[in-house]
Amino acid sequence: LLDALQPGSFNDENEGFASKEAESIYDEVFFFTDERTLQLPENELVAELKKDNPDWFE
């Protein structure tokens, strides 16, 4: 999926997304967090994830 959304090699400079739609899909599908957040207790992790992704928890 990532190759279709953002074509190119990881060894080359990133040339961006294949299209605006690809960028939108990327933002919906992929979520990045840090090590500290992943180590939180479940209830705190869910609260943290809800901040940026409230629709995941409806």
C-alpha positions as CSV (number, residue, x, y, z in Angstrom):
1,L,0.0,0.0,0.0
2,L,2.7,2.4,0.9
3,D,4.5,1.8,-2.4
4,A,1.3,2.8,-4.3
5,L,0.8,5.9,-2.2
6,Q,4.4,7.1,-2.1
7,P,6.3,5.6,-5.0
8,G,10.1,5.6,-5.0
9,S,13.0,4.0,-3.2
10,F,13.8,4.6,0.5
11,N,17.4,5.1,-0.7
12,D,16.4,8.0,-3.0
13,E,15.1,11.4,-1.9
14,N,11.4,11.2,-1.3
15,E,9.5,12.7,-4.3
16,G,6.2,12.9,-2.4
17,F,2.8,11.3,-2.8
18,A,1.4,9.9,-6.0
19,S,-1.6,12.3,-5.7
20,K,-3.6,14.4,-3.3
21,E,-5.9,11.4,-2.8
22,A,-2.9,9.2,-2.0
23,E,-1.8,11.8,0.7
24,S,-5.3,11.7,2.2
25,I,-5.4,7.9,2.3
26,Y,-2.0,7.9,3.9
27,D,-3.2,10.3,6.6
28,E,-6.2,8.0,7.3
29,V,-4.4,4.7,7.3
30,F,-1.0,5.4,9.0
31,F,-0.6,6.6,12.6
32,F,2.8,7.3,14.1
33,T,3.6,7.6,17.8
34,D,6.6,7.6,20.0
35,E,8.0,4.9,22.3
36,R,6.8,6.8,25.5
37,T,3.2,6.8,24.3
38,L,3.3,3.1,23.4
39,Q,4.4,2.3,27.0
40,L,1.4,4.0,28.6
41,P,-1.2,2.0,30.4
42,E,-4.1,1.1,28.1
43,N,-6.5,3.7,29.4
44,E,-3.9,6.5,29.0
45,L,-2.9,5.2,25.6
46,V,-6.5,5.2,24.4
47,A,-6.9,8.8,25.7
48,E,-3.8,9.9,23.8
49,L,-4.9,8.2,20.6
50,K,-8.4,9.8,20.9
51,K,-6.8,13.3,20.7
52,D,-5.9,12.9,17.0
53,N,-8.2,10.1,16.0
54,P,-11.6,10.5,17.8
55,D,-13.5,8.6,15.0
56,W,-11.5,5.4,15.9
57,F,-13.4,5.2,19.2
58,E,-17.0,6.0,18.2
